[in-house]
Amino acid sequence: MCYIIGMKIINSKFIKSVANGEQIISDNLPMIAFVGRSNVGKSSLLNFLANNKNLARTSSTPGRTRLINYFMINNNMYFVDLPGYGFAKGSKIESNKWDDLMDPFFTNTRSLKLVCLLSDIRIEPTELDKSMVTYLTYYQIPFVIVATKCDKVPKTKLKLQLQMLANGYGVGIANIFAASSNNKFGKEQLLSYFDKMIENNDK
């Protein structure tokens, strides 16, 4: 069953924002979630993939997205924009709020097919990034690394930067996808992979 028609998204719309674990969507439609440090470019990537510049709100203020945002894709699956982490330096209160929201999502969303962990291609993974990989691995949640802002590095250094991320996360370079919403790069590869993951999990 193919959810992304011809590797293209033909329609997308915002469904709702969720502020606590009791409100998470628990229907059986497949979900692809996006997570990463604040200001890593999640909203820009979502808009780029969906070919809808107004789908997810973008902001220059780190940590603006502190809710789980659900977007319906092609009327039969969701993209899920998860809150950025690392926006409240040294704040136990904000950290606890993130945990209280995210733990129910990751443990109770049975139709979650894949998590895209976004990482700025120019920056080595932080301890928070590595902790997210540890978390996803512990709960056996499939994930890939999406290297964002690839337009910010010369093409000759692209592979070197991808290898830097692979080493930092302790994954193979095949588990990293390069993307740039500015240069319109990486969309087909990601959508094709999403399609593959949904089909494999449905068998």
C-alpha positions in Angstrom: 0.0 0.0 0.0 1.5 3.3 -1.1 0.7 6.3 1.1 2.9 8.9 -0.8 1.5 8.9 -4.3 4.4 8.7 -6.7 6.6 10.0 -4.0 4.6 13.3 -4.0 2.4 14.8 -1.4 -0.7 16.0 -3.1 -2.4 17.7 -0.1 -1.6 18.6 3.5 -3.4 20.4 6.3 -2.9 21.2 10.0 -5.1 19.1 12.3 -4.4 20.1 15.9 -1.8 21.0 18.5 -1.4 18.9 21.7 -0.2 20.3 25.0 -0.3 17.1 27.1 -0.1 13.4 26.8 -3.8 12.8 27.2 -4.5 14.6 23.9 -2.2 12.7 21.6 -3.8 11.2 18.5 -4.1 7.4 18.8 -5.9 6.4 15.6 -4.3 3.8 13.3 -3.0 6.1 10.5 0.8 5.9 10.1 2.9 8.7 11.5 6.3 10.2 10.6 7.6 12.4 13.5 10.2 15.1 13.3 12.3 16.1 16.3 15.5 18.0 16.9 17.2 20.9 18.7 15.4 24.2 18.6 16.1 26.3 15.5 17.3 23.3 13.5 14.8 23.9 10.8 11.9 21.5 11.5 9.1 23.8 10.3 11.1 24.7 7.1 11.7 21.0 6.3 8.0 20.1 6.9 6.8 22.9 4.6 9.4 21.8 2.0 8.4 18.2 2.0 4.7 19.0 1.8 5.2 21.7 -0.8 3.1 24.0 1.4 5.0 27.0 2.7 2.1 27.8 5.1 1.8 24.3 6.7 4.0 24.7 9.7 4.9 28.1 11.2 8.5 29.0 11.1 10.1 31.3 13.7 13.6 32.8 14.2 13.0 32.4 18.0 14.4 29.1 19.3 11.9 27.0 21.2 8.8 28.6 19.8 7.3 25.2 19.1 6.5 23.7 22.5 3.5 21.6 21.4 3.0 18.5 19.4 1.6 19.6 16.0 -0.2 17.1 13.8 -0.5 17.5 10.0 -2.6 15.3 7.8 -0.8 14.2 4.7 -2.7 12.9 1.6 -5.7 12.2 3.9 -4.1 8.9 5.1 -1.1 9.6 7.3 0.4 12.2 9.6 3.5 14.3 9.8 4.1 15.2 13.5 6.1 18.2 14.5 7.6 17.5 18.0 8.7 20.3 20.4 12.3 21.4 19.9 14.6 20.5 22.8 17.4 22.6 24.3 15.6 25.9 24.2 15.5 26.3 28.0 19.1 26.3 29.1 19.3 25.1 32.7 15.5 25.1 33.2 14.3 22.0 35.0 10.7 23.1 34.7 10.8 23.3 30.9 12.8 20.0 30.7 10.2 18.2 32.8 7.4 19.7 30.6 9.1 18.3 27.5 9.5 14.8 29.1 5.8 14.8 30.3 4.7 15.5 26.8 7.1 13.4 24.8 7.1 10.2 26.9 3.4 9.4 26.3 3.8 10.2 22.6 6.7 7.8 22.0 5.4 5.0 24.2 1.7 5.2 23.3 1.7 6.1 19.6 1.4 2.6 18.1 1.3 3.8 14.5 4.6 5.7 14.7 6.6 4.4 11.7 9.7 6.6 11.8 11.3 9.4 13.7 13.4 11.9 11.7 16.1 13.4 14.0 17.1 16.7 12.5 20.7 17.9 12.9 22.4 21.0 11.5 25.0 19.6 9.1 27.5 22.2 10.3 27.4 21.3 14.0 28.6 18.2 15.8 25.8 16.4 17.7 25.3 17.6 21.3 24.7 15.5 24.3 21.0 16.2 24.0 21.1 14.9 20.4 22.9 11.7 21.5 20.5 11.2 24.3 17.7 11.3 21.8 19.3 8.5 19.8 19.8 6.5 23.0 16.1 7.1 23.9 14.8 6.0 20.4 17.1 3.0 20.4 16.0 1.9 23.9 12.3 2.0 22.8 13.2 0.3 19.5 11.7 3.2 17.5 13.0 3.4 13.9 14.8 6.6 13.2 17.0 8.4 10.6 19.2 11.5 10.9 18.2 14.3 8.6 21.1 16.7 8.0 19.5 20.1 7.6 20.8 23.4 6.2 23.0 21.7 3.6 23.0 24.8 1.5 25.3 26.4 4.2 28.3 24.2 3.3 30.1 23.8 0.0 29.2 20.8 -2.1 32.8 19.6 -1.9 32.5 19.3 1.9 29.1 17.8 2.0 30.2 14.2 2.4 32.8 15.1 5.0 30.1 16.9 7.1 27.8 13.9 6.7 30.6 11.6 7.9 31.1 13.9 10.9 27.5 13.5 11.9 27.6 9.7 11.4 30.6 9.5 13.6 29.0 11.7 16.2 25.8 9.7 16.4 27.5 6.4 16.0 25.4 5.4 12.9 26.3 4.5 9.4 26.4 7.3 6.8 23.6 5.4 5.0 21.3 6.4 7.9 21.7 10.1 7.2 19.8 12.0 4.7 20.9 15.4 3.5 18.3 18.1 2.9 17.9 21.8 2.2 14.6 23.6 2.0 16.5 26.6 0.5 18.1 24.7 -2.3 15.1 22.3 -2.7 17.4 19.3 -2.1 16.7 15.9 -0.6 12.9 15.8 -0.9 12.5 12.8 -3.2 15.0 10.7 -1.2 13.2 11.3 2.1 9.7 10.7 0.7 10.8 7.5 -0.9 12.2 6.3 2.4 9.0 7.3 4.2 7.0 5.2 1.7 9.4 2.3 2.2 9.2 2.4 6.0 5.4 2.5 6.0 5.1 -0.4 3.5 7.6 -2.5 5.4 5.8 -2.0 8.7 2.5 -2.8 7.2 3.5 -6.2 6.0 
